[in-house]
Amino acid sequence: MSQLHSLEGKVVLIAGGAKNLGGLIARDLAQHGAKAVAIHYNSAATRADAEATVAAVQAAGAQAVALQADLSTAAAMEKLFADAVAAVGRPDIAINTVGKVLKKPLLEISEAEYDAMSAVNAKTAFFFLKEAGRHLNDHGKICTLVTSLLGAFTPFYSAYAGTKAPVEHFTRAAAKEFGARGISVTAVGPGPMDTPFFYGQEQADAVAYHQSAAALSAFSKTGLTDIQDVVPFIRHLVSDGWWVTGQTLLINGGYTTK
């Protein structure tokens, strides 16, 4: 790995970095040499998780700060990046793990529910990319979490997958527009992950299906995507995997493909 794309000395901002996949990414990048990690969390409900992740990052030898924000407005996103720069410096790596899931028949989804899904999954992603493009150092890396449902033909997830789908287009455009500065831009779509984010939406029969749906399900301890199997791919994309840009990678053990 060249020094240009090494994680050593890099400043990282993670939206949704308090727990689950975001928290594990924060810990992992600190353990692999990141100098500082700004950890965003949404509300008081996840403050304790954010503080625990800050402590873990500091224990790994990196600087860390927790920043609270509801990122559903452009102004809030602008403030998050400004606060991160003030606290730890201009980021070299920006990772957005923020998402909201809804499993419901299309005919039952209200306008308010659709608007909430769009605000978190599409609008937040768009303005995260915009502010990352403004604030990242040259040769930076941007990665957004989407979903493997973008490669699925399935009912009940119209609002979730549908409001994640625009991120693929945002990613391609940003990769072209930021490429002259050496910035790579990617999206990662995990399969159903063994986290509360998944179990909160599913009934027992659906859980059982998803636990056996991937080609490699038999070799996963839960049958689902383990967040520990996703993190190395993200680490690669934001370091020596910089030559991959404008792409959406489905990391799911053979759950879906495009």
C-alpha positions in Angstrom: 0.0 0.0 0.0 1.4 3.4 -0.9 1.6 6.0 1.8 -0.9 8.1 -0.2 -3.6 5.4 0.3 -2.5 4.1 3.7 -4.7 4.6 6.7 -1.8 5.8 8.8 -2.4 9.4 10.0 -5.8 9.7 8.3 -8.8 11.6 9.7 -12.2 9.8 9.4 -15.8 10.9 9.7 -18.4 8.2 10.2 -22.1 9.1 10.0 -24.0 6.6 12.1 -20.8 5.6 13.8 -22.0 4.9 17.3 -22.8 1.2 17.1 -23.4 -2.0 15.0 -21.5 -1.7 11.7 -20.6 2.0 12.1 -19.1 1.4 15.5 -17.1 -1.6 14.3 -15.8 0.4 11.3 -14.7 3.2 13.7 -12.8 0.7 15.9 -11.3 -1.1 12.9 -9.9 2.0 11.2 -8.4 3.2 14.4 -6.7 -0.2 14.9 -5.3 0.1 11.4 -3.7 3.5 11.8 -6.3 6.2 11.5 -5.2 9.3 13.4 -8.6 10.6 14.4 -12.3 9.5 14.1 -15.3 11.7 14.3 -18.3 9.6 15.3 -21.7 10.9 14.5 -24.8 9.7 16.4 -28.4 10.6 15.9 -30.0 11.2 19.3 -29.7 10.7 23.0 -30.8 7.1 22.5 -27.4 6.3 21.0 -25.2 8.6 23.0 -24.0 5.9 25.3 -23.1 3.7 22.3 -21.2 6.7 20.8 -19.3 7.3 24.0 -18.3 3.6 24.2 -17.0 3.7 20.6 -15.1 6.9 21.3 -13.4 5.2 24.3 -12.6 2.1 22.1 -11.1 4.3 19.4 -9.0 6.2 22.0 -7.8 2.9 23.5 -6.6 2.0 20.0 -4.4 5.1 20.0 -6.5 7.5 17.9 -8.2 10.8 18.7 -12.0 10.5 18.8 -15.0 12.8 19.2 -18.7 12.1 19.3 -21.0 14.5 17.4 -24.8 14.4 17.7 -27.1 15.5 14.8 -30.3 14.7 13.0 -29.0 14.6 9.5 -32.2 15.0 7.6 -31.5 18.6 6.6 -28.8 20.1 4.5 -28.0 22.6 7.3 -27.5 19.8 9.8 -25.1 18.0 7.4 -23.2 21.2 6.9 -22.8 21.7 10.6 -21.7 18.1 11.1 -18.8 18.5 8.7 -17.9 21.9 10.1 -17.9 20.5 13.7 -15.8 17.5 12.6 -13.3 19.7 10.9 -13.1 21.9 14.0 -12.7 18.9 16.3 -10.3 16.6 14.4 -9.3 18.4 11.1 -10.3 18.0 7.5 -11.3 14.4 6.9 -9.5 12.1 4.5 -12.3 9.4 4.7 -16.0 9.9 5.0 -18.3 6.9 5.6 -22.1 7.1 5.8 -23.8 4.2 7.5 -27.1 6.0 8.2 -30.3 4.2 7.1 -33.9 3.7 8.0 -35.8 0.4 7.2 -39.5 -0.2 6.6 -41.0 -3.5 5.7 -44.6 -2.9 4.6 -46.9 -3.5 1.7 -46.7 -0.7 -0.8 -50.5 -0.1 -0.6 -50.2 0.5 3.2 -47.3 3.0 3.2 -48.4 6.5 4.1 -47.0 9.8 2.7 -45.5 10.5 6.1 -43.7 7.2 6.1 -42.5 7.6 2.6 -41.2 11.1 3.4 -39.3 9.8 6.5 -37.7 7.0 4.5 -36.7 9.4 1.7 -35.3 12.0 4.1 -33.0 9.4 5.8 -32.0 7.1 3.0 -31.8 9.4 0.0 -31.6 13.0 1.1 -29.1 12.4 3.9 -26.9 10.4 1.5 -27.0 13.2 -1.1 -26.0 15.9 1.3 -23.4 13.7 2.9 -21.8 13.3 -0.5 -22.1 17.0 -1.2 -20.4 18.0 2.1 -17.8 15.3 1.8 -16.9 16.7 -1.7 -16.5 20.1 -0.2 -14.5 19.2 2.9 -12.4 16.1 2.1 -8.7 16.4 1.4 -7.5 15.5 -2.0 -7.1 11.7 -2.5 -9.9 11.2 0.0 -12.3 8.2 0.1 -16.1 8.3 0.4 -18.3 5.2 1.1 -22.0 5.0 1.6 -23.9 2.0 3.0 -26.9 0.9 0.8 -28.5 -2.6 0.7 -28.3 -5.9 -1.2 -32.0 -5.5 -1.8 -31.0 -3.3 -4.7 -30.3 -6.6 -6.4 -33.4 -8.3 -5.3 -36.9 -8.9 -6.8 -38.9 -8.8 -3.6 -42.1 -7.5 -2.1 -42.6 -5.2 1.0 -39.4 -3.2 0.8 -40.4 -0.7 -1.9 -39.8 2.3 0.3 -36.6 1.0 1.8 -34.9 -0.3 -1.3 -36.5 2.5 -3.4 -35.1 5.3 -1.3 -31.6 3.6 -1.2 -31.5 3.1 -5.0 -30.8 6.8 -5.8 -27.5 6.5 -3.9 -26.1 4.5 -6.7 -26.7 7.4 -9.1 -25.3 9.9 -6.5 -22.2 7.7 -6.2 -21.5 7.6 -9.9 -22.0 11.3 -10.3 -19.8 12.1 -7.3 -17.1 9.7 -8.5 -16.9 11.5 -11.9 -17.1 15.0 -10.3 -14.6 14.4 -7.5 -12.2 12.1 -9.5 -10.0 15.0 -10.7 -9.0 15.5 -7.0 -8.2 11.8 -6.6 -11.2 11.1 -4.5 -12.9 7.7 -4.9 -16.6 7.2 -4.2 -18.2 3.9 -3.5 -21.4 2.3 -2.1 -21.6 -1.0 -0.2 -24.7 -3.1 0.0 -24.5 -5.7 2.7 -27.0 -8.6 2.9 -29.4 -8.9 5.8 -27.1 -8.3 8.8 -27.1 -9.9 12.2 -28.0 -6.6 14.0 -31.1 -5.2 15.6 -31.7 -3.1 12.4 -32.7 -6.4 10.7 -34.6 -8.2 13.4 -36.9 -5.3 14.2 -38.6 -5.6 10.9 -38.9 -9.4 10.4 -41.2 -12.2 11.6 -39.8 -15.6 12.6 -40.6 -17.2 9.2 -38.9 -14.4 7.3 -35.8 -14.6 9.6 -35.6 -18.3 8.9 -35.8 -17.7 5.2 -33.0 -15.0 5.2 -30.8 -17.2 7.3 -30.8 -19.8 4.5 -31.0 -17.6 1.4 -27.3 -16.9 0.8 -25.1 -19.3 -1.0 -22.7 -19.3 1.9 -25.4 -19.2 4.7 -24.2 -22.6 6.1 -20.8 -21.1 6.9 -22.1 -18.1 8.8 -22.8 -18.5 12.5 -26.3 -17.0 12.1 -26.8 -17.6 8.4 -26.9 -13.8 7.9 -24.2 -11.3 6.9 -21.9 -10.8 9.9 -20.8 -7.2 10.2 -17.2 -8.4 10.8 -17.3 -9.8 7.3 -18.3 -6.4 5.8 -15.7 -4.2 7.6 -12.6 -5.5 5.8 -14.2 -4.6 2.4 -14.9 -1.1 3.6 -11.4 -0.8 5.0 -10.0 -1.9 1.6 -12.2 0.6 -0.3 -11.0 3.5 1.9 -7.4 2.6 1.6 -5.5 0.6 -1.1 -8.8 -0.2 -2.9 -9.0 3.4 -4.0 -9.0 2.4 -7.7 -12.6 1.1 -7.3 -14.8 4.2 -7.7 -18.4 4.8 -8.9 -19.3 1.3 -8.0 -21.9 -0.4 -5.7 -20.5 -3.7 -4.2 -23.0 -6.2 -2.8 -21.4 -8.0 0.1 -23.8 -10.7 1.1 -22.4 -14.3 0.7 -24.4 -14.9 -2.4 -27.7 -13.6 -1.2 -28.4 -11.5 -4.3 -26.5 -10.2 -7.3 -27.1 -7.8 -10.2 
